Amino acid sequence: MGQLVLDKISKRYGTSSEVIKPLDLTVNDGEFVVVVGPSGCGKSTLLRMVAGLEEISDGEMRIDGVCVNDDSPSERGIGMVFQSYALYPHMTVYQNMAFALEMAKLPPTEIDKKVQASARILQLEHLLDRRPKDLSGGQRQRVAIGRAIVREPSLFLFDEPLSNLDASLRVQMRMEIAALHKRINATILYVTHDQVEAMTLADRIVVLNQGQIEQVGSPLELYDHPANLFVAQFIGSPKMNLVAGTIAETGEQETVVDLENRQRIVLPVNTLGGKVGDSVWLGVRPEHVQLIDLAVADVEGEVLFVEQMGNETLLYVNSGYGSEPLVIRLTSRLEITPDQRVGLRLPTESCYLFEAGGRAFTRI
């Protein structure tokens, strides 16, 4: 397949609008890398630059060590799958998959061999004579993927390919894309705003924000060790709870923080670089907040809303920790109702600490 290297590439429109700030990224041969971020962060623009559909303003892009900045999309050896299926409605599945090969003037026998092989991989053999209007959304997306596979590209690009599917089909297609990656050992750069897709599909995730990379790492690395507040709140659903505080004592092995409700908490966090009096944010994920007996609780809270999900329960609690409700995830089905008072504790070993500017302090 192919290795993709982005070396300080950027994208500007005019002289002042910098959509992609200079960034470095390497996608290794056979790796599945997912770019995730909020709407407008530059995900699709980055993918279109790799595909050759947008000009690179600065920097260099290399595929297998060869600079392709000036190559046309067809010369880059890339297969792209879009959010819209973009199938020719008057052509059969076979004809849609064969079209690019016919334009390349391959012999009919070779075209048939490649189409049949791709159809087997994607379980499309029984659909080859149908037209797009006779297919389900998931089947159309498989045809769009098959149209990319037949060209045997060195790199696959996926631009939010599942966003038009319903929830059950998205789960099925995630499984199929993961299985496809394993079968053909493809190099894949995949763009989505859906963190579930990112967490379940990626070897590594790239978190993009306002045209720049916030963090790159494995799904669990980003979840367990976010580099900053943006990553901490973007990765994970419901998002991480935040409580404002002030550093009372600093140290290499532990830090004392005064929270805004005047509770003092000792955290196993290295705050070297911070100083007494600095404003900080304490973060704790919903599954780590503890419900305990009111008599021994650090804080009391009033339940505002209960979401019974079957496999889990989400509580939204008006606590002493700031004006925003504290979100608590429970794996048990407790009989808790709105307006009920509950006892809360933040386990110090599961808390994160961030500078006011967003950078994460190191947990011990």
N, C-alpha and C positions, 0 to 999 in steps of 0.2 A: 504494500500500500504506500502511504506517504507520510513524511514528517512535515509539519507546517511550522514555520518560524516567522513570527511578527516581531520585527526589530525597530522599535521606536516609531511605529506607524501612527499617523494622526490624520484627521479629516477636518478641513475648514471649508466653510462656505463664505466667500468674500474674504475680507481681511480681518474680521473680528469674531465671527461666529465659529468657534472651535467645538465641533460636535464630539469628536474623539480626540482626547488629549494624548500626547505621545505615550504609547504603552508597549510593553514587551510580553510576549506569550509564546510558548512552545507547546505544540500538540504532537506528542510522540507517535511513532508508527504503531497503528493498532489501538490507539487510545480513544476513549469516549470522553470528550470534554464538553460540558454544558455551560453556556453563558447565561446567567440569570440576573435579573434586575427589574426595577419598576418601569412602567411605561415612560418612554421618552429618554431613557438612560443611554441610548446609542447601540443597543444590542443588534437590531436589524441592520443599521448602518455599518457596523463592524462586519457582519456576515456578508453584506453586499460588496464591501471592499475586498474581502477574501475571494468572493466569486468573480470579481472583475466588473461588477455592475455599477460600482462607484469608484471614482479615481482616488488613489492614495495621495494625500497632499504632501506628506513627508514620511521618511523612513523606508524600510525595505521589507518585502514579503518574499519568503523563500519556500519552495516545495521541493523536498529531497535535495536541499542545498543549492537549488537553482533560483535566481531572482526572477520573479514573474510579474513585477510591477507593470511592465509595458505589454504583457501578453493579453490577448483577448480572452473572454470567458471560455471559449471553445478550446483555446490552446493551453489552458491551465490543468486539464485533466481532472476536473471537478464535476461531481454530480450533485445537483441541488434539488431539494424537496421543499416546496413552498407551503404556506398556510392554506392557500387556495389550491385545489388539486390541479387546475390548469390543464385538464384533459381535453382532447379534441372530441366534441360531442358526436360528430358524424363518423368517427372511426371506432372500430372494435378495440377491445383490450389489447389484442395481438398487434393491431396496427399502431396503436398509441405507443406501445413498448418498442416497436420496430422502427418508428419514424426517424429517430436520430441516426440509427444505423444505416437506413436507406439514404439519408442525406449525406452520410459519409461514404456512400457507394460501396459498401461491403457486399460480398457475394451473397445471394439469397440463401444458400445452404448455411453459411456462417451466421447470418441474421437469425435464421430459424433456430439454430443450435443455441445461440445466446438467449433468445426470447424464451425458449422452452426451459432452459436451465434456470433462468430467473423466475419463471412462473412456478417451477417446482419448489424453489426456495421459499416463495411467498404463498404457496398453496393457491395458485390462481389458475391451474391447468383447466378446471371445469368452467372458467369464466372467459376464456380467451376469445370466444365468438360473440360475447355480449358487448353492448355499448354502455357508456357511462351512465345514461339515464336508467338503466336496468340494474344498477349496483347500489349497495348501501354505502353510507359514508365511510365506513371502515374499509370496505372493498376498494372504493375509489382511492383512498389514501395508499393502500397496498399497491395499486397500479402505478400511482405516482412514484412510489419508492422503486418499483420494478423498472420503470422507465429510466431511473438513474442507475440502477444496478447493471443493466445490459451494456452500458458504456464502459464498465469496468474502470471507474475513476480511481485515482490515487487518494482522493479525499471526498467524503460526503459532507454536505452542508444541509442542515435541517432548520427551517425558519418557522418556529411555532407550528409544527405540522399537526398537532392534535387539538388546537383551540376551537375548531369548528365541530368537534365530535361531542356527543353527550357523555355523561360521567362514566357509564359502564363501558362504552366503546373506548374511552381514553385509557382505562385500565387494561383492556385487551390489547390495544395498540402499543402501550408501554411494554407489555410482555413480548409482543412480536418484534418490536424494534430491538429490545435487549437480546432476544434469541438470534435475530439477524446479525447483530454485531458479533456475537459469539461464533456463529457459523462461518462468516466470511472474514472475520478478523479485520473489520474495516476501521479506518481512521475517520472519526466522526467529530465534527464541530456542530453543536446543537444549541439553538437559541430558544429560550422560553421565559415567560414571566411566572410560570407555575413551579413553585419550589418543590412540590411533590414529584414532578417529572425530574427535576434536577437531582433530588435526593435519591431517587430510585434507579435512575439510569446511569449517572455519571461515575467515571473513575475519578475525575476531578471536576470541581465546580469553580467557575470564575464569576465572582460577584462584581457587577458593573454598576456604577453610580455616577451620573452626570458626565459620562464619557471617560471615566477613569476606573482602573481596577482597584477595588477595595481589599480583596483577598482572594487567593487561589489555594485550593486544598481539597482533600477528600471530603465527601459529605459529612462524615462524623467529625472530622477535624474542624470544619467550619461550625458545626453545631456545638461541639464541646469547647472549642478554643477560638471564639470569634476575636478578630484583631481589633475591632472597634464597635462602637454603638450601632452603626448602620448595619453591619453584618449580624450582630447579635439580635437585632429586632427584625431583620428581613428573613433570616433563616430560622424557621420554627413557627408553628401555628397551633394555638394562639401565640402571639409574639411574647418575647421576654418582658416581664414586669420590671419597671424602673422606679426606684425610690431615691429622692434627692438627699444628699448628706454633705458632711464636712469632715475632712481629716482632722482627728484629734491627736493621734500619735502615729508616727511612721516607723517602719523597721524593715529588715530584710526577710523576716519570717512571718510577721504578722503586722496588721494595721488596725488601729482603733478608729472607728467612724461614728460620728454623732449623726443620727438620722433626723429628718425634719420633724418627727413626732417626739424628739428629745430622747429617744431610745439610743443607748450606746451599744455597739456591736463590735466584736473583735473578729477580724477576718484573716485567714491564712493567705495573705496577699502581700507581695513585695511592691511597696509604693515608692521605692527609690526614684527620684526625679520629681516626686510630689513633695509638698511641705504642709506643715500644720496650718490649718485655716483654708486650704484649697477646697473649692466646691467639687464634689464628685457625684457620680450616679452609681448606686448599688443595683445590680441586676439579678433577678432570680426567675428561672423558668417556671411556668405554671405547675408542672408535675412535681416540682421540688418544694413548693409551699406546703407546710404541714398544718393540718387541722388537729388541735389538741384541746384538752379540757380547759374550760374557761378559767378555772381556779389557778392554773399554772401557766396560762398563756402570756406571751410577750405583749400581745395586742388583741383587743376585741374588735370584731367587725360585724357589720349587718349585711346579710345576704340580699342583694338587689335583684338577682336573676339566676335561674337555674336552667341549664341545658342538659336534658337527659338524652344522651346519644346512644344508649344501649350498651355499648362496650365501654363507655366512659361517661363521666359527669363533669360538666364545666360549671364552676361557681363564679359569679361576679360579685365581689364583696367590697362594700364601702368600709375601708379600714382607716387606721390612723396614718397610713403611708401615702400621703399626698392626696390630690383631688381625683385622680383617675382610679376607677375600680381595680382592685387586685383580682387577677384571673387565676383560678386554682383548678387544676386537672386532677380528677380522682378516677381510679380504675374500679372502684366499688360503687354500688348503687345505694348510697346513704339516703335516708329519708330526711332531706333538708328542704325547707321551703323558704320563699322570699320573706323578708322581715325577721328571719331567725338570726339570733346572735351566735357567733362562732368564735372560738379561740384560734389564734394564728401564731406560727413561729416560722422565721426564716432560718433554715439550717446553714450555718456559716460555711460548711465545707462545700456547699453547692452554689454559693453566691459569687457573683462577678463584681469587679469594681472598675469603673471607667473615669478617666479625666473628664472635666467639663467639656473639653474639646472633642471628646469621643474615643481617644485611644484607650485600649484595655491595659490595665496593670496586670502583672504576671501573678497567676495563682500558684501557690506552693503545693 
